[in-house]
Structures are given as C-alpha cells and as structure tokens.
Amino acid sequence: MRAVAYRKAGDPAVLQDLELPDPVPGPRDLLVRVEAVSVNPVDVKVRASSEPGREPKVLGYDAAGTVAAVGAEVSLFRVGDEVYYAGSIDRPGTNSRLHLVDERIAGHKPRSLTFAEASSLPLTTITAWESLFDRFRLGPESTGTLLVLGAAGGVGSMVVQLARALTRLTVVGTASRPESREWALGLGAHDVVDHAHLPEGVDFVFSPHTAGQIETFARILRPGGEITAIDEPPGLDLLPLKEKSITFHWELMFTRPLFETPDMGVQHELLDRVAGLVDAGTVRPTMTRQVGPISAVRLREAHQLVEEGHMTGKVVVAGW
C-alpha cells in the first residue's frame, strides 16, 4: 500500500512516499480504505522529536474512509460503512492508503459531510468532549462561565461548539486576530477577548497553552474553579492554585486506546453522537484548508501550515 512516513525525526522535509505491506486486521480491527486525513499539532510534535527506530514511522491521527474488511470479533461495523476516527499513538498512523483501527474508537461518518470535512473532526472532537464531560463533568443543566483559550484552533473550535450545544454555560473564547475572532463567534462563542485581557470570575478554563499561565488562572478563576489542560509544559508549578482550591485536570484523548480501558467504547459512542449533531446542523466541521492528493509533498505543506501556528480550524489532505 502507499503511505507517507519518515525514517529520521526532523523538519517536514523528512516525510517521504513509501510502499508498505498491507495491514492485516486483528479481532476488533477495521481495515479502512483512507480517503482523507487531517494534520494536528501532535503530528508536528512527533515528526520533529520522535525517532522512528528501525522501521519508517507513519504519522496521522485523523482519518475518514470506508471499511474494506473487519476482524473476526467486530460487531459495530460492516464492510462498506463510512467511518471517521482518530486512531492511537501506539499504532501506525493514518497517512496510508489502508489503515487499521479498533472499532471501539471509530464512529460512523456524518452522512452530510464529505470525507475531507469529516476527517477534520475526530481528534479534536474527542479531546473537546472528554474535557467538557469527563474532566469538568458538565451536563445539560450546567451553568457558569467557560473560558476557551485558542478558541479558533482545532480543539478550541470543538470545545466552543459542544459547550454551546450541550450545556448552558456562557462561553468566552480568546483570539488575537480579527479572522480568528469572527471564526469563534461564528461557532457560537458568546464573547471573544484578546489573550492579554482575560475576564475574571470564570468557573472553567480550557487550556492548550498552559506555560506561564498558572498565576493568571489562579487570579481569574473563582474559588473552586477548574482547569483542563491538553499540553505538557515542563516544570509546571500548580501551587498558586491552592489558595482558591482550584482543580487541575489533564486531558489526553489517547488514554483510553493506549490502556484499552473498560470504557474504551465511549469514544465510538461520542463520535456517533457528534455525527448526529453534525447531520442535524448543530455542529459544523472545522476544515478551513484542503490540499491533495495524500502524498509526501502535500503533507509537508500541511505540516508547515500547522507548525507556523496561525491556523484557524483544520488543514485536511484528501484523495489519492
């Protein structure tokens, strides 16, 4: 099968086109014919810093495609089903013509979306959902103020939409450019502020950029407030949060598949539920840039766009 991989960590130029053996499904696996992938910051981080070892490493943590074969114990999907999913960091990535994914972390693709549009959603959707409903334990009647840092980014875009659709929170986003501000407001944020002028008295903070922010969070959060962070800044000192009894959560959407937790199938269920919200027009895809076909040249381009740090929404690479 055709794939895009790298043999040595480095800049986007290390990505190359390769021919690799076709994968064989395990008992709970779907063999997916990939039609589109999107690029996330984790792709860029791994490519730049993680040496692949003896075998070339295929990246990619978002995909949409069609089920070509199923493992012996698969019960949630059939051959021919259209799916979308985010995969796992301990298995080969989605930047390949054929890809294996455990059925418990895949969802039925929204019927109203193209493969390209659908591929913009899974990783950010799962991260946003788990942040809101697993970490913050929010529900339909939850109130208060949620501050979403980087509200125009991939994950921020989904946090804003899901919070508006499924809670009663007041959602305030941060954005630094006029186009980012308009994007976040268009997704449903009640207000958008500059990063340098954060509001005080908030109840929840979603943070993809936590370094140097803990004292600020301690100031702007109410006593008993909560933070969920998805980054991993070194040397993080949480002591300033103690005086207000502020709770700090980590969110990694790969935890369930990495450890095959008993509730791993929750990711399948939430992707199916969000597909319904998309088809109902309540949630929209976050693709803002599409390039193609899937090749080393186009994935280098997509990696560069993400690495520059100015993306609004998601960049997708589609077609073969």
C-alpha positions in Angstrom: 0.0 0.0 0.0 1.0 3.6 -0.5 2.0 5.5 2.7 3.8 8.7 3.8 6.3 8.1 6.5 9.7 9.3 7.9 12.9 7.5 8.8 14.5 10.2 10.9 13.0 13.0 13.0 13.3 16.5 11.6 11.5 19.2 9.7 8.7 18.5 7.2 11.2 17.5 4.5 11.8 14.2 6.3 8.3 13.0 5.1 8.6 10.6 2.1 6.4 8.4 -0.1 6.8 4.7 0.6 5.2 1.4 -0.4 4.5 -0.7 2.7 2.8 -4.2 3.2 -0.9 -4.2 3.5 -2.0 -4.4 7.2 -4.0 -7.4 8.5 -6.9 -6.8 10.9 -6.8 -8.1 14.4 -10.0 -9.4 16.1 -11.6 -6.0 16.9 -10.0 -4.1 14.0 -11.5 -2.4 11.0 -9.3 -2.2 7.8 -10.1 1.2 6.4 -9.6 2.5 2.9 -8.5 6.0 3.8 -9.9 8.9 1.8 -8.8 11.9 3.8 -6.7 12.8 6.8 -6.1 16.0 8.8 -3.0 17.3 10.5 -2.8 18.1 14.2 -0.1 19.7 16.4 0.7 16.2 17.7 1.7 15.1 14.1 4.2 18.0 14.0 5.5 17.3 17.5 6.1 13.6 16.9 7.7 14.2 13.5 10.1 16.8 14.9 11.2 15.0 18.0 10.4 11.2 17.9 12.9 8.9 16.2 11.1 6.0 14.5 13.6 3.3 15.2 14.3 0.5 12.7 11.1 0.8 10.6 9.8 4.0 9.0 7.1 5.7 11.1 3.7 6.5 9.5 2.1 9.6 11.1 -1.5 10.6 11.2 -4.2 10.7 13.9 -7.3 11.6 12.0 -8.9 9.8 9.1 -12.2 9.3 7.2 -12.7 6.4 4.8 -14.6 3.2 4.0 -14.4 -0.1 5.8 -12.7 -2.6 3.5 -12.5 -5.6 5.9 -13.3 -6.4 9.5 -11.8 -8.6 12.2 -13.5 -11.8 13.5 -14.9 -10.1 16.6 -16.1 -6.8 15.1 -19.8 -6.1 15.8 -20.2 -2.3 15.4 -19.5 -2.0 11.7 -19.8 -3.8 8.4 -17.7 -3.8 5.1 -18.7 -0.7 3.2 -19.5 1.5 6.2 -18.1 5.0 6.0 -16.2 5.9 9.2 -14.2 8.6 10.9 -11.8 8.3 13.8 -8.5 9.5 15.4 -6.6 6.2 15.9 -4.0 5.7 18.6 -0.4 6.9 19.2 0.8 3.3 19.8 -0.2 2.1 16.3 0.8 3.1 12.7 -0.7 6.3 11.7 -3.5 7.2 9.2 -1.3 8.6 6.4 -1.6 5.5 4.4 -4.0 4.0 1.8 -5.1 1.2 4.2 -5.2 1.6 7.9 -6.2 -0.4 11.0 -8.3 1.0 13.8 -10.0 -0.7 16.8 -13.8 -0.5 16.2 -14.3 0.8 19.7 -12.7 4.2 18.9 -14.3 4.7 15.4 -17.6 6.4 14.6 -19.9 6.3 11.6 -19.1 9.3 9.4 -21.6 12.1 9.4 -23.8 11.4 6.3 -23.9 15.1 5.4 -20.1 15.6 5.2 -17.5 14.7 2.6 -14.6 12.5 3.7 -12.4 15.6 3.8 -14.8 17.5 6.0 -15.3 14.5 8.3 -11.5 14.0 8.7 -11.2 17.4 10.4 -13.3 16.3 13.4 -12.3 13.1 15.3 -9.2 14.0 17.4 -10.4 17.5 18.3 -14.0 16.2 18.9 -12.8 13.5 21.3 -10.5 15.9 23.1 -13.2 18.5 23.5 -15.8 16.0 24.6 -13.6 14.4 27.2 -12.5 17.8 28.5 -16.1 19.0 29.0 -17.9 15.9 30.0 -15.3 13.6 31.6 -12.9 16.1 33.2 -15.3 19.0 34.1 -18.2 16.6 34.4 -20.6 19.0 32.8 -24.1 18.2 31.8 -27.2 19.7 30.0 -28.0 21.9 33.0 -24.5 23.1 33.8 -24.1 26.9 34.1 -21.3 29.3 34.8 -18.6 30.7 32.5 -16.1 28.7 30.4 -13.0 30.4 29.1 -11.6 28.7 26.0 -8.1 29.7 25.2 -7.3 29.5 21.5 -11.0 29.3 20.6 -10.3 29.4 16.8 -7.9 26.4 16.9 -8.8 22.9 16.1 -9.7 21.7 19.6 -10.9 25.2 20.8 -13.4 25.2 17.8 -15.0 22.0 19.1 -15.0 23.0 22.8 -16.9 26.1 21.8 -19.5 24.2 19.7 -20.0 21.3 22.1 -20.3 23.6 25.1 -22.9 25.7 23.4 -24.9 22.7 22.1 -24.9 20.5 25.2 -24.6 22.8 28.2 -26.0 26.2 29.5 -22.5 27.7 30.0 -21.5 31.2 29.0 -18.7 30.5 26.5 -15.9 33.1 26.2 -13.1 32.5 23.8 -9.7 34.0 23.2 -8.3 35.1 19.8 -5.7 37.5 18.7 -6.6 38.2 15.0 -9.9 39.6 13.5 -10.4 36.5 11.4 -9.9 34.2 14.4 -12.4 36.3 16.5 -15.0 36.1 13.7 -14.5 32.3 13.4 -15.0 31.7 17.2 -18.1 34.0 17.3 -19.5 32.1 14.3 -19.1 28.8 16.1 -21.2 30.2 19.0 -18.9 31.8 21.5 -20.9 34.4 23.5 -17.8 36.7 23.5 -14.2 36.7 22.3 -11.4 38.5 24.0 -7.8 39.2 23.4 -5.3 36.8 25.1 -3.9 39.8 27.1 -7.3 40.8 28.6 -8.8 37.7 30.1 -12.0 38.1 32.1 -12.1 37.5 35.8 -14.7 35.4 37.8 -14.7 32.4 35.4 -15.6 28.9 36.5 -13.8 26.7 34.0 -10.7 27.2 31.8 -9.8 25.1 28.8 -6.1 25.5 28.1 -4.0 24.3 25.1 -1.3 26.8 26.1 -0.6 26.5 29.8 3.1 27.5 30.2 3.4 30.7 32.2 -0.4 30.9 32.8 -0.9 29.3 36.2 -0.8 32.5 38.2 -3.1 34.2 35.7 -5.5 31.2 36.0 -5.4 31.5 39.8 -6.3 35.1 39.6 -9.2 34.9 37.1 -10.9 31.7 38.3 -13.5 31.7 41.1 -12.8 29.7 44.2 -13.3 26.0 43.5 -12.9 26.6 39.7 -11.4 24.1 37.3 -8.8 23.9 34.6 -8.3 21.3 31.9 -5.0 21.4 30.0 -4.0 19.4 26.9 -0.4 20.5 26.7 2.6 19.4 28.8 4.8 22.4 29.7 7.9 21.3 31.7 8.3 22.3 35.3 4.7 23.3 35.7 4.1 24.8 39.2 0.5 24.4 40.4 0.9 25.8 43.9 -0.7 29.2 43.1 -4.0 27.3 42.6 -4.2 26.0 46.2 -5.5 29.1 47.9 -8.7 29.0 45.8 -8.9 25.2 45.9 -8.8 25.1 42.1 -8.8 21.7 40.4 -6.3 21.0 37.6 -7.1 18.2 35.1 -5.0 16.7 32.3 -6.7 15.5 29.1 -5.2 13.1 26.6 -7.7 11.6 24.2 -5.3 8.6 23.5 -5.6 7.3 27.2 -8.5 5.0 26.5 -7.0 3.2 23.5 -3.5 3.2 24.9 -4.6 1.3 28.0 -7.7 -0.4 26.5 -9.8 0.8 29.4 -13.1 -0.9 30.1 -14.9 2.2 28.8 -12.9 2.4 25.6 -16.1 2.2 23.6 -17.2 5.6 24.9 -15.2 7.1 22.0 -17.2 5.2 19.5 -20.4 6.4 21.1 -19.4 10.0 21.3 -18.3 10.1 17.7 -21.6 8.6 16.6 -23.5 11.2 18.8 -21.5 14.1 17.3 -22.2 12.7 13.8 -25.9 13.1 14.6 -25.3 16.7 15.8 -23.4 17.4 12.6 -26.2 15.9 10.4 -28.7 18.0 12.4 -26.8 21.2 11.6 -26.0 21.8 15.3 -22.2 21.2 14.9 -20.2 22.0 11.9 -16.8 20.7 10.6 -13.7 22.8 11.2 -11.9 22.3 7.9 -10.6 25.6 6.6 -7.9 24.4 4.2 -7.8 21.4 1.9 -4.9 20.2 -0.1 -4.3 16.9 -2.0 -3.7 14.3 -3.0 -2.3 12.4 0.0 1.4 12.4 -0.6 4.6 13.5 1.0 4.6 16.8 -0.9 1.1 17.8 0.3 1.6 16.5 3.9 4.8 18.6 4.1 2.7 21.6 3.1 0.1 20.8 5.7 2.7 20.2 8.5 4.2 23.6 7.6 0.9 25.3 8.0 0.3 23.8 11.4 3.8 24.4 12.5 3.5 28.1 11.8 0.8 28.4 14.5 -1.6 30.7 12.6 -4.2 28.1 11.5 -7.9 28.8 12.1 -9.7 25.5 12.2 -8.0 22.5 10.5 -6.0 21.6 7.4 -7.0 18.5 5.5 -5.2 16.3 2.9 -7.6 14.3 0.8 -7.6 12.0 -2.2 -5.1 9.7 -3.8 
